[in-house]
Amino acid sequence: MKLLFTLLLLVTTVSGWAQEATLPPLPLDAHTGLITYSEVVPTPGVTQATLLARARVWANRASVPAKPPLVVNEMGTDVLVVAVAQQLPSSEMLNTTRLYFLAQLSLREGRYQYRLEEFTFELSLGSLTPAEKLLIAAPAATKGEKRIVAQVRAQFERAMGEAGATLRASMATPLVPLDVHGTEW
């Protein structure tokens, strides 16, 4: 019986180590070494002007109040750059309150590309810490530190999932009801 219990405990421990070791890697930009999420999203039949209008609505909702979105046109592509602030739930182990990041949307007729990068956590007492420092550069030495890093990583991944879903939904939702010709304008 003791042997069975010891074997079960060993299998559980080893599987726990395996789960920790098999966390999917965060997407790192090859040039900057920073965590970066990027995707090209096709939007067949949607004009560039409509994509820009939708992007502005999303950016005005998501942006840091003191930093309005910036729009430039580069060789026929509208590029919208916005500093985004996203509220995070605080945990019992680490009091993270906000996640800041830079969003860049490149808009062309029928598609857009978004790039989310330069992630910074606002921790308790207003201190700012780059995401790479918490999630990549600082190896956790103790069991408690590993648990904290896992919680921060879970918050981060949840926030990125929500940010991407909100952006894609905003870019797919017409601003006004479609007219008889199927256009927004």
C-alpha positions as CSV (number, residue, x, y, z in Angstrom):
1,M,0.0,0.0,0.0
2,K,2.8,2.4,0.9
3,L,4.5,1.5,-2.4
4,L,1.4,2.3,-4.3
5,F,0.9,5.6,-2.5
6,T,4.6,6.6,-3.1
7,L,4.3,5.7,-6.8
8,L,1.2,7.7,-7.1
9,L,2.8,10.7,-5.4
10,L,5.9,10.4,-7.7
11,V,3.7,10.3,-10.9
12,T,1.7,13.3,-9.7
13,T,4.9,15.3,-9.0
14,V,6.6,14.4,-12.2
15,S,3.4,15.3,-14.2
16,G,3.3,18.6,-12.4
17,W,6.9,19.3,-13.4
18,A,6.1,18.4,-16.9
19,Q,3.2,20.7,-17.0
20,E,5.3,23.6,-15.8
21,A,8.0,22.9,-18.4
22,T,5.5,22.6,-21.2
23,L,3.9,26.1,-21.0
24,P,3.7,27.3,-24.6
25,P,6.4,29.9,-25.3
26,L,5.4,33.5,-25.5
27,P,5.6,35.0,-29.1
28,L,8.8,37.0,-29.2
29,D,9.8,39.3,-32.0
30,A,13.0,38.1,-33.6
31,H,14.4,41.6,-34.0
32,T,13.4,43.3,-30.7
33,G,13.2,40.2,-28.4
34,L,10.0,41.6,-27.0
35,I,6.7,39.8,-26.6
36,T,4.7,40.6,-29.7
37,Y,1.3,39.4,-31.0
38,S,0.6,40.0,-34.7
39,E,-2.1,38.8,-37.1
40,V,-3.3,39.6,-40.6
41,V,-7.1,39.5,-40.7
42,P,-9.0,39.4,-44.0
43,T,-12.1,41.5,-44.2
44,P,-13.5,40.8,-47.7
45,G,-15.6,43.6,-49.2
46,V,-14.8,46.2,-46.4
47,T,-13.3,49.4,-47.7
48,Q,-10.2,51.0,-46.2
49,A,-12.2,54.0,-45.1
50,T,-14.6,51.8,-43.2
51,L,-11.8,49.8,-41.6
52,L,-10.2,53.1,-40.4
53,A,-13.5,54.3,-39.0
54,R,-14.0,51.1,-37.1
55,A,-10.4,51.2,-35.9
56,R,-10.8,54.7,-34.6
57,V,-13.9,53.7,-32.6
58,W,-12.0,50.8,-31.0
59,A,-8.9,52.9,-30.4
60,N,-10.9,55.7,-28.7
61,R,-12.4,53.1,-26.3
62,A,-9.2,51.3,-25.5
63,S,-6.6,54.1,-25.4
64,V,-4.9,55.7,-22.4
65,P,-6.9,58.9,-21.8
66,A,-3.9,61.2,-22.0
67,K,-2.6,59.6,-25.2
68,P,-5.0,59.9,-28.2
69,P,-4.6,57.5,-31.1
70,L,-2.3,58.6,-34.0
71,V,-3.2,58.0,-37.6
72,V,-0.7,58.2,-40.5
73,N,-0.8,57.1,-44.1
74,E,2.2,55.2,-45.4
75,M,2.2,54.4,-49.1
76,G,-1.6,53.8,-49.3
77,T,-1.9,52.1,-46.0
78,D,-3.6,53.8,-43.1
79,V,-1.7,53.1,-39.9
80,L,-3.3,53.7,-36.5
81,V,-1.1,53.6,-33.4
82,V,-2.6,53.7,-29.9
83,A,-1.3,53.2,-26.4
84,V,-3.8,50.8,-24.7
85,A,-4.6,50.3,-21.0
86,Q,-6.4,47.2,-19.9
87,Q,-7.6,46.5,-16.4
88,L,-6.4,43.3,-14.8
89,P,-7.9,41.4,-11.9
90,S,-5.7,41.5,-8.8
91,S,-4.7,38.2,-7.3
92,E,-4.1,37.1,-3.8
93,M,-0.4,36.8,-4.5
94,L,0.4,39.8,-6.7
95,N,-1.6,43.0,-7.0
96,T,-1.4,43.8,-10.7
97,T,-3.8,46.5,-11.7
98,R,-3.2,47.4,-15.3
99,L,-1.5,46.2,-18.4
100,Y,-0.3,48.8,-20.9
101,F,0.7,48.1,-24.4
102,L,1.2,49.6,-27.9
103,A,-1.2,48.6,-30.6
104,Q,-0.5,49.2,-34.3
105,L,-3.2,48.6,-36.9
106,S,-2.2,48.7,-40.6
107,L,-5.4,49.0,-42.7
108,R,-5.8,48.2,-46.4
109,E,-8.8,47.5,-48.6
110,G,-10.2,44.1,-47.5
111,R,-7.7,43.4,-44.7
112,Y,-5.8,44.7,-41.7
113,Q,-2.9,43.7,-39.6
114,Y,-2.6,44.3,-35.9
115,R,0.6,44.2,-33.9
116,L,0.4,44.3,-30.1
117,E,3.8,44.9,-28.3
118,E,5.7,46.8,-25.6
119,F,3.7,45.2,-22.7
120,T,4.1,46.8,-19.3
121,F,2.5,45.7,-16.0
122,E,1.5,48.3,-13.5
123,L,2.1,46.6,-10.2
124,S,1.0,47.6,-6.7
125,L,2.0,51.2,-5.7
126,G,2.1,52.3,-9.3
127,S,5.4,50.7,-10.3
128,L,5.8,49.8,-13.9
129,T,7.5,46.6,-15.0
130,P,8.1,45.3,-18.6
131,A,6.3,42.0,-19.2
132,E,9.5,40.4,-20.4
133,K,11.1,41.0,-17.0
134,L,8.3,39.3,-15.2
135,L,7.5,36.5,-17.6
136,I,10.8,35.6,-19.3
137,A,13.9,37.2,-17.7
138,A,13.2,36.5,-14.0
139,P,13.5,32.8,-13.4
140,A,11.4,31.7,-10.4
141,A,13.5,30.1,-7.8
142,T,11.0,29.1,-5.1
143,K,7.7,27.3,-5.3
144,G,5.9,30.5,-4.2
145,E,7.6,32.6,-6.9
146,K,6.7,30.0,-9.5
147,R,3.1,30.2,-8.4
148,I,3.2,34.1,-8.7
149,V,4.7,33.9,-12.2
150,A,2.1,31.4,-13.3
151,Q,-0.7,33.7,-12.0
152,V,0.8,36.7,-13.8
153,R,1.2,34.6,-17.0
154,A,-2.4,33.4,-16.8
155,Q,-3.6,37.0,-16.3
156,F,-1.5,38.1,-19.2
157,E,-2.7,35.4,-21.6
158,R,-6.3,36.1,-20.6
159,A,-5.8,39.8,-21.2
160,M,-4.3,39.1,-24.6
161,G,-7.1,36.8,-25.5
162,E,-9.7,39.5,-24.5
163,A,-7.8,42.3,-26.3
164,G,-7.5,40.3,-29.6
165,A,-11.2,39.2,-29.4
166,T,-12.4,42.8,-28.7
167,L,-10.3,44.2,-31.5
168,R,-11.5,41.6,-34.0
169,A,-15.1,42.1,-33.0
170,S,-14.8,45.9,-33.3
171,M,-13.3,45.6,-36.7
172,A,-16.0,43.2,-37.9
173,T,-19.0,45.2,-36.5
174,P,-20.6,47.8,-38.8
175,L,-20.8,51.3,-37.2
176,V,-24.2,52.0,-38.6
177,P,-26.8,49.7,-40.1
178,L,-26.0,48.6,-43.6
179,D,-27.9,50.4,-46.4
180,V,-29.7,48.6,-49.3
181,H,-26.4,48.2,-51.1
182,G,-24.7,46.5,-48.2
183,T,-22.4,49.4,-47.3
184,E,-22.0,51.4,-44.1
185,W,-21.8,54.8,-45.7
